[in-house]
Amino acid sequence: MVTVTPLKIEDYGLIGDGRSCALVGRNGSIDWLCWPRFDSPACFAALLGDGENGHWQLAPDEERGGTPVTVTRSYRNHGMVLETVFETHTGVVAVLDFMAVGAAEPTLIRIVEGRRGAVPILNWLVLRFDYGLSVPWVTRLPDNMGISAIAGPSRCVLRCPVALHGEDRHTVSRFIVSEGDQVPFVLTYMDSHGALSQPIDAQAALHRTEQFWSDWIGRCTYQGEHASIVRRSLLTLKALIYQPTGGIVAAPTTSLPEELGGGRNWDYRYCWLRDASLTLIAIMAGGYFEEAMAWRDWLQAAVAGSPDQVQIMYGIAGERLLNEWEAGWLAGYEGSKPVRVGNAAAGQLQLDVYGEAIAALHVARQTRLCAITDGWRLQVGLLQHLATIWKEPDEGMWEVRGGRRQFTVSKISCWLAFDRAIRDVEKYGLEAPLEEWKALRQDIHDTVCREGFNADKNSFVQYFGGTGLDAGLLLIPVVGFLPADDPRVSGTVAAIERELLDEHGFVRRYLPDHVIEGVAGDEGAFIACSFWLVNAYVAQGRMEEAHALFNRLLALCSDLGLLAEEYDAITGRQVGNFPQAFSHLSLINSASILSAGRITTMGAAPLPVL
């Protein structure tokens, strides 16, 4: 019996095929995979429980003398094929892990290569559908070259050249790999009611997949500082794109905790409007206008319809019903319960998403991702609705569950929506109630400066009448609400440095307030917010501090260049869902800003930034 305990979050590598992703541990165990889509039920869910909830171990067999002395891993040819090299006392083997790009059906391939000597290998497959709940019925294939596992509508087929046998509802094989050997394992997902698909040539699939990623990253046009880590972040973002629609998931996981052992566990396998403009900017910074156009089109389709029904997030194909429930049979990552599927925040009112959506469409228009008039009527409808609700309290950009308030950043985002629309009207002659919008823009600006600024703290605050801070306020000079040299901006940055920095100088979103948040527990420093402080330093001309903080943030990246949502300074570990698109988007943006040595207000040439 193999006992699997989830690894540290940063000890996992990411592989993907444009439909879903898998997390591969440095121990050779795949502990998370949702099939056939990012948001489908997991068939490997050990990450949120234990080995009995599904995993696939392929590594040297320690019980037969294969204990690794060293383990190293990297992405082959700077793409998305993960290579894990195990050195043992008897030899060296490598395991190549990838999801086959362009395969007719979702396919995960693992190839064991003998590099030196002879190494005993253990293959231990535990398939559990429905997030680790459903045990499948397993039968041998007619040609005896693998097995078929069926539960309800789902079937996984494993083909391999080594003998397989069952051990206590697990599929197992033990074999020796010598120098020069290549042993492929091909796992394919298909509907249970369909016919078996034809076998896939693992080496041909490896070549196609490596060529795809090599060609894709070879088109990168980014030439600024930190080019290597920027390219890795761009590859990570590409892997998080659902290719059929262009939607980008915030992360491929659910319920990785913001606090180890705590209950701040959320499902991030959806597309947030909050990331919209930053996503466009980051992707275009790498020269990937095709992906930017697909994201822009996804965004416009998602928000189409009645303006009063705009959500903060959608499914990868624009789905709106993201009902939240708890998988009570899963113990949670390191005991962090509950494990949530779906996200109830989809039903919240968050005024900032209107600013994000309008700003993203503004960026798309300015960079000629679309025709000047494309989607304008939709935007006018959104702004007409926003004009009637901007004074209302909301749940804010951080999706609090303790009730609505007059969050300052939400109001700034309302200002952003009208400001970017006004720019488009003035530049392109689009039809709109220009004077009405200008008056609204000024009204919002005056209200924020009057109600959202605390003179005693010399800082803008989290919500009107409050005294707490919010790292989102770092965006004030970046979006152009006030210039960086305005005393109120300087005071806000200084206040955030005093109150929101942890012991390593990373930025927390805010200080925990369980009444406001509606959830107990604590959280780590928010990695994207720390990149926002880098940008604020650049805006203030504090370049030495900007570079120092950026380099400290790069040191948080895993050995594969991956970042989660947050960093826990106490344990020195990454926490939150992983890898996190928002963190990588922010890394790319800050690298671009540092390279340029200046902030350009979002929406202005040559490179819009947020």
N, C-alpha and C positions, 0 to 999 in steps of 0.2 A: 504494500500500500504506500503510495506517495502522498505525503502531507504537504500541502501548499499553503503558505502564509503570504498574503500580499506584501510586496516590497514597498520601499519608499517610493513616493510618487515620481520623483526624478530618476528612479532606476528603470523606468519604462521607456521604450522607444515606440515611435509611431510609424505605422505603415498604412497605406490607403490606396483606393483605386477610383476615386471620384464618386463613389456611392456610399461607402462606409469606411471605417478605420478599425484597426486592431492595435492593442497595446501589448508589446512584447517585453517581458522582463529580462534583465541581464542574466538571469538564471535559466533562460531558455523556455520560460513558461509564458504562453499567451493567456492572459487573465481577463481580457475584456474584448468582446467582439459582438456587435449588433448586426444582424443580417435580416433582410438584404439591404436596409437603409440605415443611415445614422440613427434614426429614431425608432428603429424596429426593436423588438425584444431581444435581449442578449442571449446568445447560446453559450458564451463563456462569460461568467459573472463572478469568478473567484475574487476579482478585485474588490467586490463589495460583500464578500462573505468568506468562503474557503473553497478548497479544491472540489468539494462535492457540489458546488454551484456552477461547475464547468470551468475547465482549463485545458491547455494542451502543452505538456512538457516534452521538449525534445532537446536532450543535453547529454553529456557524459554520465554514465551510470555509476554513481558513487558507491553503490553496494558491491560493485564488481571491480573496484579499484580505479574508477574514473574520476575521482575527486579533482576538480580544477585547481590548479596552482595559481593561474591568472586568468582573468576574463577581460577582454577588450572588445569594444564594439565601435562601429562607424557606419556611415552610409556610403555604399559603394559608388564610386564615380560621382560623388557629390549629389546623388539623386535621392530616391526613396526606397531603395533596396537595402535592408538592414543586414549587416554582417556582424555576427557575434563569434569571436574566436576564443575557444577554450583550449588552454594549455594544461595538460596533465603530465603525470610522471611517465606515462607510456607513449605520449604523442600529442599531436595538435590536430584539432578539428575545427571547422567553421560551420555555422548554421546560417544559411541565407534565408531571410524571411521577406516576403513581398506579397502584395495583392495584385493579381494579374490585370493589368490595364487592358481594356478592350475585349476582355473575355465575354462570351455570350451570357454567362451566368456568373454571379459573384464567386470568385475563386481565390483561395489563400494557398500559397505554395511555400513549402519549406524544403530546402535542399541541404543535406549534410555532406560536407566535403572533407575527405581525409587530406591533411596537409603534411603530416609527418608521423611515423610510427603507426601504432594501432591502438584505437581507443574504443572501449565498450560504450555503447550508446543505449539510452533508454527512451522509448517513445511511449508516452502515457497520455491517452486521449480520454477526456471526460466531457461528453456533450450533454448539456442540460438546457433545453429550450425554455422560453418564458422567464427570463431573468433567473435562471438557476433552479426553477421549480419543476419542470417537466422532464422526466426520464424517458428517453426515446426507446423505441423497439429497434434493436440492432440485428441485422442479418448480413450474411456474406453475399458479395456480388456473384453473379453467375460464373464469372471467369476466375473466381477465388483470388482476385488481385486487390481486394479491399472490402469495405463494409458500407452498408447503407443504414442510416439512423433516421427514424421517422417518429414525429410526435405531432399529431394534429395536421395543420396545413404545411408544416415544414419538414424538409428532408436535407440532411447533409450526407455527402458521399465522400469517403476517403479512399483514394487509390494510392498504392505504394507497392514496391517490389519485395518487401520483407513480410514474413509471416506474422499475422495478427491473431491474438487470442483474447478472450474475455477473462477479466479478473474482477469479481464483485461489481458488475455493471460498469466496468472501465474497459477500454480497448488498449491492449498493451503489445509491445514488441521489444525484444532485446537482441542486439546484433553488434557485430564488430565492424568498425570502419578503419580501413588501412589507407596509407598514402596513395592518392590517385583515385580513390573511390568517390562516387557521387550517388547519393541515395535520395531520390525525390519523394516527397509526400505532397499529394494534391487533394485539398479539401474544397468541395464545391457545394454551394447552396442551391436548392431548387424546390419547386412546389412538390408536395408529397403526392399529388394526384397525377403528375406528369410522368413522361417516360424518362428513363435514364439518359443523361447527356453523354456525348462521346468523350473519351479520355482526352486530356490536354497534355501536350508535350511540354514538360516542365522547363527544359532548356530553351526551347523556342519562346516560351512565355517569359522567361527571364530576360532573354535578349530584347524582346519587344518592350518589356516594361522598363528596362534600363535605358533603351533608346528613347522612349517617350520622355522620361524625366530628364535625360541628358539634353534632348532637343529643347525641352521647355525652359530649363534654367539657362540654357545657352542663349536664349533670346533676351535675357535680362540686360537692361540698359543702365542699371544703377552703377555709377562710377565714383560715388562718394566714399567717405570714411566708413570703416568697419564693413567693407563689402561682403566678406565671407559670412558673417552672422546675419547680415541683411538678406543674403540669398537663402540662407537656411530658413529664416522666418518667412520669406516668400514661398518657399517650398511647403512649409507647414500650412500656410494659408491655402495654397492650392489643394493640398490634401483634405482640407476642411470644406471645400466647395462641392456641393451636390451637383454633379455635372449636368444632369437632365434639366435643371431649372436655373442654375447660377446662384442659388441661395448658399450662404456661408454660415455654418453652425458656429455658435460661440465656443463650443468645445465638443469633443466626441463622447463625453462621459456624463454621467449623472451622479450626484450625491457624494463626490469626493469633497471632504469637509473643509470649511474655512477655519475650523478649530478641531484638532484631533480629539476624537471622543465626544464632540459636541453635536448639536442639532442643526447647524447652519449648512444644510445639505440640499442642493437644488439641481434640477435637471437643466443642463445647458445645451442640449442637442437640438436647439432651435435657432432661429435667425432674429437678432435684435435690431430694431431700427436705430437704436442708439449708436450702433457701430457703422451706420450707413456711410456718412461722409468720410470718416476716417478710413474705412475700407477702400473706398474709391481712390482716395489720395495715396494710400500705401501701395495699392496694386499698380497705380499709374506711375508711382515713383520708380517701380521696377520695369516700366515699359509695357505692362500687360493690359493693353486697352481692350482686348477681346473679353477677358475676364471682367474688367470694369464695366463694359457694356452689358454683359450678362447679369451682373449684380444690379446695375441700374434698372434693367428691364424687370428683374425679379421684384425690386423695390416698388416700382410703379404698379405692377400687377397686384402686389400684396395689399397696397393701401387703396386700390381702386374700390369704388363703391361709395356708400354713404360716409361722409366725412366724420360723422359722430360715432362711427364704429371702428375708427383707426385703433389698432392695438400696438402695444410696445414690442411685441414679438409675434412671429408666425412660424408655422412649420416650414420645412425645407421646400415644399411645393406651394407654400402660401396658406396652408391649413390654419384655421382660426380656433378650432376647438382643441385646446391643449389641457384637458382636464387633469388635475393633479390627484394622484393617489399614492399609497404607500405599499411597498413590497415588504410586508412584515416578516417574511421567511428569511430575508437577508439580514445578517448581523451588522452590516455596515462596515466601511473601511476603518479598521482598527477600532471597531465598536462604535462608530459614529452613526447613530440612528436618529431619525428614520431614513430609509432609502426611498427617495421620491421619484416617481415617474410622472411626467407632465409638469406644468408650471402654472400655478394659480395666478401668478403675477400678470399673466396675459390678459386678465380682466381688469387690471388696474387702470386708473387715469394717471398718465404721466405726460405732462405738458411738454416736456423736453423733446419727445419724439417728433412733434410737429416741426420744431426747429431743425432737428437732425434730418428729417425727410426733405424739407424744403432746401436746406443747405446742400444736401447730396445732389438733388436735382439741379441746383444752381451750379455746382461744380461740374456736373455732367454737361450742362448746357455750355458752360464757359470753355470746356476742353473739347467741345464738339463731339461728345459721345452720342449725341442725338441732335435731331433738328431743333432749331430755336423754339419752335412752337409746340414741340412734342410734349404732351402731358401738361400743358399750361392750364387748360380748363380744370383739370384735376387739382392742380396746385391752388388755383383761385378758390375752388370749393373748400379745400382744406383751410385756407386762410380766412375765408368768410366764417367758417365754423370756429376757428381759433379766436377770432375777434369777439365772439360771444362767450367764450369760456376762460379766457386767459386770467381773469381775476379769481377764478375758483381755486381752492386748495387741491392738492393732488398728493399722490404717494411718492413723488420725487424720483430722481434718476437712479436711486439706490434701492427702489422697490420695497420701501418699508411696509410692514404689515401691522403697524400700530395706529393707523388712522391718518387721514389727510391733513396736510399743513400747507402753509404758504412758503414753499421752498424757494429760496433765492435763485438757485441755478435753474429751476424750472422757468421762472419768469425771464431770466436772461435768455433762455432758449426761445421763448416766445418772441422776444426782441429780435433774436437771430433770424427767425422765420420771416418776419416782416422786412428786416433789413436786406436779406438776400433777395427777396422777391422785388423789393424796390429797386435794387441794383439792376436786376434783369429788365424791369420795365424801362428804366432810364437808358439802359444800354441798347436794348433791342427793340424798343417801341412796342412792347406787348400791351395788350389792352387790359386795364385794371383801374380800380378806384385809387389812383396814386395819392391824392391828397389825403384821403381817408386813412390809407396805410401809413403815410408819414406821420399823421397826427397820433395814430395808435403806437407807432414805434417810439415817438417822443414820450407819450404817456407811460408806456412800460418802462422806459429808461428812467424817467423821473421817479416812478414808483419804487423801482429797485434801489435807486440811490437814496431815497428817503426812508424806506421801510427796511431795506436789507442791509444797511450799514450801521454798525454799532460804534458810536463815537468814542465810548469809553475804551473799547478794545482797539480802536483805530483799524477796523477790519470789517469787511462784509462777513455775514454770518449765515449759518445753515438755513434758517427760516426767519421770516419776519418776526421781530420782537424777541428772538432768541439770543443766546450768547455763544452757542456752540459753533464750531467751524466745520467746513466741508471742503474736501480736497478738490471738488468740482469747481470751486471758486478760482482755482489756478487757470481756468480756461478764459477768464475775463479778458486779459490782454490778447489772447490768441485769437479769439473770435472777433476782436475789435470793439468790444463793448466800451472799454476805456483803454487809453494808451498805457504802456508799461511804466512810464515815468509819472503817471498820476499818483499823488500821495496815497490815495485810497487803495490803489493796487499794491504799492510798495508795503503799506501797512498790512494788507491781507497776506501777502507772501511771508512777511516777517512773523505774523501770528501763526500761520500754518507751520512754519519752521519751529516755533516755540512749543506748539501744542500737539501737533500731529506726527512729528518724526519719532520713530522708534530708536532704540539704542544704536542701531546701525545706520541711522540717517535715512531710512526708507519711510514712505508716507502712508499713513493710515487714511482710510476714506473719511473717518470722523471718529470721535471717541464714542464707544458703545453707550447707548441709551436704550434700555430695554423697553421703556414706555413708548418711545418713538418707533423703534424697530419692530416691536411686537414679537420678538423672538429672543430667547435667552442666549447666553454664551458670549464668547469673544471671537476675534478674528485676527488674522495676520495683517501685515502691511500689504496694501493693494499695489501690485507691480505697475499697472498702467498709470496710477496716480503719481508714482515716483518718476516715471518718464515725463509726466506733465510738469513736475518741478524742474526737471532738466530744461524743458522748453521755456519755463518762466525765467530761469537763470539766464538763458540766451537772450530773452527779450529785455532783461535788465542789464545786459552786457557783462554778466558775471561768468565769463567763459571758462575760467579755471575751475570754478565750482561745478559748472555744467558738465565738463568733461570728467571730473572726478566722480560725480554721482552716476553718470552714464557707465563708467567703467565698473563701478561697484555693482550696478544692475547686471551688467554682462556676466559678472562673476557668479550670479545666481543661476545662470543657464546650466542645464545638465551637460554632461559630456557630449550629448548629441545636439546641443544648442536649443533645447526645449524649455519652455516656461509654463508654469501653472498660473493660476489667477493671483495667488498671494504668496507671501513669504513669512514664515513664522520665525521671528528672531530668537525666541526662547529655545526652540528645538533645532534651529538652523536647517529647517526643511521647507520645501515647497508644499503649499496646501491649496485646496480648491481644485476645481475641475481642470483637466490637463489633456493635451496642451491647450492653452487659452488663446483664442484668436485676438482678443483685446490687448493682451500683453504683447503679442508679436506685432500687431498693427502699430502699437505705441512705440515699440523698439524701432521699427522701420522709420516712423515719422521723426522720432528724435534724432536718429542717425542722419537723416536728410537735413534736419535743422542745424545740427552741429556742423555738418559738412558745409552748409551754406553760410554758417556763422551769423544767421539772423532769422527773425520770425517774419513771415509774410502773412498778413491777415488772410484767413481762409477765404478763398474765392478770388484772390488777386493773382495775376501772372507774376513769375513764370510757374511757380509750383504752389498750389493751394495747400495749406496745412491746417490741421485742427489740433 
